[in-house]
Amino acid sequence: MKLSFLDFLCCPQCQSDLHLQTTRGEGKEIIAGKLDCLNCGQTYPIQEGIPRFKTQQLQDEAAQTIKNFGASWIKFSWLDPSYEQQFLDWIHPVNRNFFEGKTILDAGCGKGRHLVWAQRFKAKAVFGIDLSDAVQVAYRHTRQLPNVHVAQADIYHPPLRSAFHYIYSLGVLQHLPDPEKGFHSLAKLLRPGGSISIWVYGRENNSWIIWFINPLRRAITSRMGPWGLQVVSGAITACVLWPLLKLVYAPSCRLFPRLARRLFYGEYLCYISKFPFRDINSIVFDHLTPSIAHYLKREEIVRWFQNSNFREVQIQHHNRNSWKGFGTRSRTSPTYTSPLMGEDEGGGDHPR
């Protein structure tokens, strides 16, 4: 943890200031210590360079999802140059220049692959939070970057002040027990006029997953543990998906692109057909991992943005199987009470 992180941190329970006590440091990094809330008395440890804000016991299903995703990112921990274009695809219409000079939050940062690109796009400061053990990988990838900060924290109870120009959450909200609650929690962290990008699974064109894959995932694969998932995902990749992509979809997309996109799941499978084997394997592993996976309709996502008083909203289909959304928070946001949260969801216009 870098000392400058403290300026952005607050108690996730009462939003009060935190007092730092360092027990071990290495150069400019705080490796071990604790953060004490000056108001409610809660204490949060700093372990292996990462402040840890685990604020509540999770339900079994949510805890298993977090554990499995942590194992996934630890296993598939590499960074690849191709991740830059994937990142830009997910956050479109945002581009590289948008990041310059801004304070950025990656909500659900996983192994930190997007943190690295946000920093390279000349962001002023980049923050990543994730509740899984993948934060250890993210910290390892970003420790030497002076303006990147990582914390183990919950999107529902973020230990952060409302100081962000831009927040993105990619492939994360759909794995929360209550995705809408997570979205509104993040919206509160934006500065006046700040923007957010999300990418989530779509309900449209995913009926075969919802009715066939999802029940199998919840009943079987999400309960298998990392070793079992590794065996199953490797077999599916090597014996089914990899040959299908390289022998059918890749040549079809190259020679007959319009026809290829009419094949089963054509847009998406054409998109990933150029990925290397290890990335395809990680995608399969990732899809078999969560016990919680919500598939969301476009109108649901539109409602999220409307209820949090966003303007300039753009909701776009991505590969015809998912949705990416972008919006800018109004500078004068009224208080919003979510029926799911039962508490004030306004507050985008005042510092915390």
NUKOL-549641 format. One line per 8 residues: their letters; for each residue y, z, x of C-alpha. Coordinates in steps of 0.25 Angstrom, whole numbers, always signed. Each point is the difference from the previous one (the first is absolute). Layout:
N
A> Y Z X | ...;
This chain:
352
MKLSFLDF> +0 +0 +0 | +14 -4 +5 | +11 +10 -2 | +9 -10 -7 | -11 +0 -11 | +5 +14 -5 | +13 -6 -5 | -8 -7 -11;
LCCPQCQS> -10 +10 -3 | +0 +11 -11 | -9 +9 -7 | -9 -8 -10 | +0 +12 -9 | +15 +3 -2 | +7 -11 +9 | +6 +11 +9;
DLHLQTTR> +3 -1 +15 | -12 +3 +9 | +1 +8 +13 | -8 -5 +12 | -8 +8 +9 | -6 -7 +12 | -12 +5 +8 | -3 -12 +8;
GEGKEIIA> +7 -13 +4 | -2 -12 +9 | +13 -7 +4 | +8 -2 -13 | -12 +2 -9 | -3 +13 -7 | -15 +1 +0 | -3 +13 -6;
GKLDCLNC> +9 +10 -8 | +4 +3 -14 | +10 -3 -11 | +5 +12 -8 | +7 -2 -13 | +13 +9 +0 | +0 +1 -15 | -14 +2 -6;
GQTYPIQE> -8 +4 +13 | -10 -11 +0 | -5 -3 +14 | -5 -14 +5 | -7 -2 +13 | +3 -11 +11 | -14 -4 +5 | -2 -11 +11;
GIPRFKTQ> +14 -4 -1 | +0 -2 -16 | +7 +9 -10 | -10 +3 -11 | +4 +2 -14 | -13 +2 -8 | +6 +7 -12 | -11 +1 -10;
QLQDEAAQ> -15 +0 -3 | -4 -14 -4 | -9 -4 -11 | -14 -4 +5 | +2 -15 -3 | +14 +0 +7 | -5 +7 +12 | -12 -9 +2;
TIKNFGAS> +9 -12 -1 | +10 +5 +10 | -12 +4 +9 | -6 -14 -1 | +13 -7 +3 | +2 +9 +12 | -14 -4 +5 | +3 -14 -2;
WIKFSWLD> +13 -1 +8 | -6 +8 +11 | -12 -9 +1 | +9 -13 -2 | +11 +5 +9 | +5 -12 +8 | +13 -7 -2 | +1 -15 +0;
PSYEQQFL> +11 -10 +1 | -4 -6 -13 | +4 +12 -7 | +15 -4 +1 | -2 -11 -10 | -9 +8 -9 | +11 +10 -1 | +11 -10 -3;
DWIHPVNR> -9 -6 -11 | -1 +13 -7 | +15 +4 +1 | +6 -14 -4 | +11 -2 -3 | +3 +10 +11 | +1 -6 +14 | +1 +4 +14;
NFFEGKTI> +15 +1 +0 | +0 +9 -12 | -5 +12 +9 | +11 -1 +11 | +8 +13 +0 | -7 +7 -12 | -8 +13 -1 | -14 -4 -5;
LDAGCGKG> -12 +7 -7 | -14 -5 +0 | -6 +8 -11 | -15 +0 +3 | +1 -5 +14 | -15 +0 +3 | -3 -3 +15 | +15 -4 +2;
RHLVWAQR> -1 -15 +1 | +13 -2 -8 | +7 +11 +7 | +0 -8 +12 | +5 -13 -6 | +11 +8 -7 | +5 +5 +13 | -1 -14 +7;
FKAKAVFG> +9 -5 -12 | +11 +9 +6 | +0 +11 -10 | +8 +12 +3 | -11 +10 -3 | -14 -2 -6 | -8 +11 -6 | -14 +0 -5;
IDLSDAVQ> -8 +10 -9 | -15 +0 -3 | -8 +11 -6 | -13 -5 +8 | -4 +3 +14 | +4 -15 +3 | +14 +6 +4 | -7 +4 +13;
VAYRHTRQ> -2 -15 +3 | +14 -3 -5 | +6 +10 +9 | -8 -6 +12 | +5 -14 -3 | +15 +5 -1 | +1 +12 +9 | +8 -8 +11;
LPNVHVAQ> +9 -6 -10 | +13 +9 +0 | +4 -2 -14 | -13 +0 -7 | -5 +13 -7 | -13 +4 -7 | -4 +11 -9 | -12 +4 -8;
ADIYHPPL> +5 +1 -14 | -2 -2 -15 | +8 -11 -7 | +1 +9 -12 | +7 +11 +8 | +6 -7 +12 | +7 +9 +10 | +12 -9 +2;
RSAFHYIY> +14 -1 -4 | +6 -11 -8 | +5 -8 +12 | -7 -13 +0 | +6 -14 -1 | -14 -6 -3 | -14 +5 -4 | -12 -9 +0;
SLGVLQHL> -14 +5 -5 | -11 -11 +2 | -13 +1 -7 | +1 +15 -2 | +5 +4 -14 | -12 -6 -7 | -8 +10 +7 | +7 +12 -5;
PDPEKGFH> -5 +8 -12 | +14 -3 -7 | +6 -13 +7 | +13 +1 -9 | +2 +14 +4 | -1 -4 +15 | +10 -12 -2 | +11 +9 -7;
SLAKLLRP> -2 +11 +11 | +3 -11 +11 | +12 -5 -8 | +7 +13 +1 | +0 -1 +15 | +9 -12 +0 | +14 +1 +4 | +10 -6 -10;
GGSISIWV> -2 -15 +0 | -13 +1 +7 | -12 -9 -2 | -15 +1 -2 | -12 -10 +2 | -14 +3 -6 | -13 -8 +0 | -11 +4 -9;
YGRENNSW> -13 -5 -6 | +3 -9 -13 | -8 +1 -12 | +2 -14 -3 | -12 -9 +5 | -8 +12 +5 | -9 +2 -12 | -12 -2 +9;
IIWFINPL> +4 +11 +9 | +4 +10 -11 | -13 -2 -8 | -10 -2 +11 | +5 +5 +14 | +8 +12 -4 | -11 +7 -7 | -9 -2 +12;
RRAITSRM> +11 +4 +9 | +2 +13 -8 | -14 +3 -2 | -6 -4 +14 | +8 -5 +11 | +11 +10 +0 | -10 +11 +1 | -8 -6 +12;
GPWGLQVV> +8 +5 +12 | +6 -8 +12 | -14 -3 +6 | -6 -5 -13 | +13 -8 -3 | -1 -6 +14 | -14 -6 -2 | +3 -5 -14;
SGAITACV> +13 -6 +3 | -5 -7 +12 | -12 -6 -7 | +9 -5 -11 | +9 -6 +10 | -10 -6 +9 | -10 -5 -11 | +9 -4 -11;
LWPLLKLV> +15 +0 +1 | +2 -6 +14 | -9 -12 -2 | +6 -3 -13 | +14 +1 +6 | -3 -9 +12 | -9 -10 -6 | +6 -2 -14;
YAPSCRLF> +14 +6 -1 | +6 -3 +14 | -4 -15 +0 | +4 -1 -15 | +14 +6 +2 | +2 -9 +12 | -5 -13 -6 | +2 +2 -15;
PRLARRLF> +11 +11 -1 | +2 -2 -15 | -14 -1 -4 | -4 +12 +9 | +10 +9 -8 | -8 -3 -12 | -13 +5 +5 | -4 +14 -3;
YGEYLCYI> +11 +10 +5 | +5 -12 +7 | +15 +5 +3 | -5 +13 +7 | -13 -6 +7 | +8 -11 +6 | +11 +10 +5 | -10 +8 +7;
SKFPFRDI> -9 -11 +5 | +8 -1 +12 | -2 +15 +4 | -10 +4 +11 | -13 +6 -3 | +4 +14 +4 | +12 -1 -10 | -9 -5 -11;
NSIVFDHL> -10 +11 +2 | +12 +10 -1 | +4 -6 -13 | -14 +2 -6 | -1 +14 +6 | +14 +3 -6 | -4 -5 -14 | -13 +8 +0;
TPSIAHYL> +7 +13 +4 | +9 +5 -11 | -6 +8 -12 | +14 -2 -6 | +5 -14 -2 | +10 -4 -11 | +2 -15 -4 | +14 -1 -6;
KREEIVRW> +6 -10 -10 | +13 -6 +3 | +7 +6 -11 | -4 +14 +5 | +7 -3 +13 | +13 -5 -7 | +0 +12 -7 | +0 +9 +12;
FQNSNFRE> +12 -7 +6 | +8 +0 -13 | -3 +15 -2 | +6 +3 +14 | +12 -8 -3 | -3 -11 +10 | +8 -13 +0 | -3 -14 +7;
VQIQHHNR> -14 +2 -3 | -10 -10 +4 | -15 +1 -4 | -9 -11 +6 | -14 -4 +0 | -7 +1 +13 | -12 -9 +2 | -2 +1 -16;
NSWKGFGT> -7 +13 +1 | +11 +11 +4 | +15 +3 -3 | +11 +2 +10 | +13 +6 -5 | +14 +1 +6 | +12 +7 -6 | +13 +6 +4;
RSRTSPTY> +4 +14 -6 | +12 +1 -8 | +12 +7 +7 | +2 +8 -13 | -14 +4 -5 | -2 +8 -12 | -9 +12 -1 | -14 -5 -4;
TSPLMGED> -11 +9 -5 | -14 -6 +2 | -10 +3 -12 | -10 +1 +11 | +7 +10 +9 | +8 +8 -10 | +11 +2 +10 | +13 -6 +5;
EGGGDHPR> -2 -13 +6 | +14 -4 +3 | +8 +4 +13 | +0 -13 +7 | +15 +2 +2 | +2 +13 +7 | -5 +5 +14 | -11 +10 +1;
